Amino acid sequence: MNDLPDVTSHYSSDGLADRLIAILEASGIDRDSITEADLHSVDQMHLRGRTAAREFLDSLDIRAGDKVLDVGCGLGGPARMAATRYDADVTGIDLTEALCDGARQLNALVGLDRVHIEQGDALAMPFTDNSFDVIYTLHVSMNIADKAGLYREVTRVLKPGGRFGLYDVVAGSGGPIHMPVPWATHSEHSHLIPSDAVEAAANAAGLATERSEDQSALVETYLDNQRAARQLRVEKGEPEPPTGAPVIMGESFVQKQKHIYRNLKEGRIAVRLAIFKLKED
Ligand SMILES: C[S@@+](CC[C@H](N)C(=O)[O-])C[C@H]1O[C@@H](n2cnc3c(N)ncnc32)[C@H](O)[C@@H]1O
């Protein structure tokens, strides 16, 4: 019998939103005055955090009123950013109910209830064909073995001519990854494939590549700078800035962060940003 917990238990824990809000309060921000931008230090579940999300979303050319879908929206950080930044009509879908709950609570906290959060599987989305102008995903396909199924589903709900963007961790050439990592405790839940295979799967589903970029060096520099800044704070006895990492990644967050750094430095993983356009009928 397979008694492995499913992907959602990896991401689930109680009271996520309240614990993240408490982190912001401890840094001196009053609960009633927390803004969408304040949440960025605790609600971005991907490498290079808010900076990566902003640059990635900007490259999708989202217009006011566009219907946008965030696949694997987690706590809704990028979805709220997209709604605020471009005045778009954003829906987020995620497999993990605890994260959907957290996302809805954070939406309500900052007055963004119009960002609609739906619990569901990226491989069988509860949306009709040709529903969205733009679809994107950040750090999700690492949990999904069936890449062809994922991109098939994306192309089904994306309007012809619409854009799809991904910002994901992919397999490097350096060998098996050190576990655990932020997206998986068990290797059975980590489904990394090389970036050319990701692109081939997307292309085969009808998504034409507009841009494809290895962002590993950017992420490495970011992590090196973070480490140096932390060391300086320790030396000066300064407090740590607010971070959602311990709440989001749980007890082993330090080990998971170390493994990300090591896997990247040893070429076991890479970080890919790609933008595609769905062929017109
Ligand atoms: C690392 S988190 C990224 C969350 C968010 N995209 C962000 O960057 O802040 C990965 C997310 O993918 C979701 N996920 C994994 N497999 C999924 C699936 N088959 N369908 C929908 N969501 C999925 C998880 O529940 C989790 O919220």
The ligand as a Gaussian input file, in Angstrom:
#p B3LYP/6-31G(d) Opt

LIG

0 1
 C        5.671000      26.547000      -4.511000
 S        3.958000      26.855000      -4.425000
 C        3.813000      28.301000      -5.485000
 C        2.593000      29.151000      -5.167000
 C        2.446000      30.420000      -5.989000
 N        2.406000      30.132000      -7.406000
 C        3.546000      31.412000      -5.692000
 O        4.520000      31.440000      -6.463000
 O        3.445000      32.158000      -4.723000
 C        3.279000      25.553000      -5.432000
 C        1.778000      25.525000      -5.450000
 O        1.321000      24.626000      -6.460000
 C        0.131000      24.024000      -5.984000
 N       -0.104000      22.811000      -6.780000
 C        0.663000      21.692000      -6.844000
 N        0.098000      20.795000      -7.691000
 C       -1.037000      21.352000      -8.172000
 C       -2.051000      20.924000      -9.070000
 N       -2.020000      19.727000      -9.647000
 N       -3.069000      21.770000      -9.326000
 C       -3.144000      22.997000      -8.730000
 N       -2.212000      23.447000      -7.863000
 C       -1.162000      22.644000      -7.592000
 C        0.425000      23.776000      -4.515000
 O       -0.741000      23.543000      -3.784000
 C        1.146000      25.075000      -4.150000
 O        0.252000      26.066000      -3.744000

